[in-house]
Amino acid sequence: MSEHVYFITLALPAATILIVFGMRYYAAVQQARARLANDDAYRQTAEKAAAAETATAGALAAIQASMADAAARLAAIETVLKAVE
């Protein structure tokens, strides 16, 4: 057997092992990047939800104040109508 063939038969399995480990490392890096991007997307969604919740709470407080004012006016109108009867 010639030396070139002998070295090729030794180098090919070693190169295959290195390629497989390199591919696994690359896949792990890509998964980590995807997970980080996904976490950032969840964080942004949570921040938007918190902001929307704050805005909704403010709107609800304004509606409740308006309803309380309308109820007070209605009560005043009822007392005036009862006094007129």
C-alpha positions as CSV (number, residue, x, y, z in Angstrom):
1,M,0.0,0.0,0.0
2,S,1.4,3.4,-0.9
3,E,1.9,6.1,1.7
4,H,-0.7,8.4,0.0
5,V,-3.4,5.9,0.3
6,Y,-2.5,5.1,3.9
7,F,-2.6,8.8,4.9
8,I,-5.9,9.3,3.0
9,T,-7.5,6.3,4.9
10,L,-6.4,7.9,8.2
11,A,-7.3,11.5,7.3
12,L,-10.8,10.8,5.9
13,P,-12.3,9.4,9.2
14,A,-10.6,12.1,11.2
15,A,-11.9,14.8,8.8
16,T,-15.4,13.3,9.0
17,I,-15.3,13.4,12.8
18,L,-14.1,17.0,12.8
19,I,-16.8,17.9,10.3
20,V,-19.5,16.3,12.4
21,F,-18.4,18.1,15.5
22,G,-18.1,21.3,13.6
23,M,-21.7,20.9,12.3
24,R,-23.0,20.2,15.8
25,Y,-21.2,23.3,17.2
26,Y,-22.6,25.4,14.4
27,A,-26.1,24.0,15.0
28,A,-25.8,24.8,18.7
29,V,-24.7,28.4,17.9
30,Q,-27.7,28.8,15.6
31,Q,-30.1,27.5,18.2
32,A,-28.7,29.9,20.8
33,R,-29.1,32.8,18.4
34,A,-32.7,31.8,17.6
35,R,-33.5,31.4,21.2
36,L,-32.1,34.8,22.0
37,A,-34.1,36.4,19.2
38,N,-37.2,34.6,20.4
39,D,-36.6,35.8,24.0
40,D,-36.2,39.3,22.7
41,A,-39.5,39.0,20.8
42,Y,-41.3,37.7,24.0
43,R,-39.8,40.6,26.0
44,Q,-41.0,43.2,23.5
45,T,-44.5,41.6,23.4
46,A,-44.6,41.6,27.2
47,E,-43.6,45.3,27.3
48,K,-46.3,46.1,24.8
49,A,-48.8,44.2,26.8
50,A,-47.8,46.1,30.0
51,A,-48.2,49.4,28.2
52,A,-51.6,48.4,26.8
53,E,-52.7,47.3,30.2
54,T,-51.7,50.7,31.7
55,A,-53.5,52.5,29.0
56,T,-56.6,50.3,29.5
57,A,-56.5,50.9,33.2
58,G,-56.4,54.7,32.6
59,A,-59.3,54.5,30.2
60,L,-61.3,52.4,32.6
61,A,-60.7,54.9,35.4
62,A,-61.9,57.7,33.2
63,I,-65.0,55.8,32.2
64,Q,-65.7,55.0,35.9
65,A,-65.4,58.7,36.8
66,S,-67.7,59.6,34.0
67,M,-70.3,57.0,35.1
68,A,-70.1,58.2,38.7
69,D,-70.7,61.8,37.5
70,A,-73.7,60.6,35.4
71,A,-75.1,58.6,38.4
72,A,-74.7,61.7,40.6
73,R,-76.6,63.9,38.0
74,L,-79.3,61.2,37.6
75,A,-79.7,61.1,41.4
76,A,-80.0,64.9,41.5
77,I,-82.6,64.8,38.7
78,E,-84.6,62.1,40.5
79,T,-84.7,64.2,43.7
80,V,-85.9,67.2,41.7
81,L,-88.6,65.2,40.0
82,K,-89.7,63.7,43.4
83,A,-89.9,67.2,44.8
84,V,-92.0,68.4,41.9
85,E,-94.6,65.6,42.3
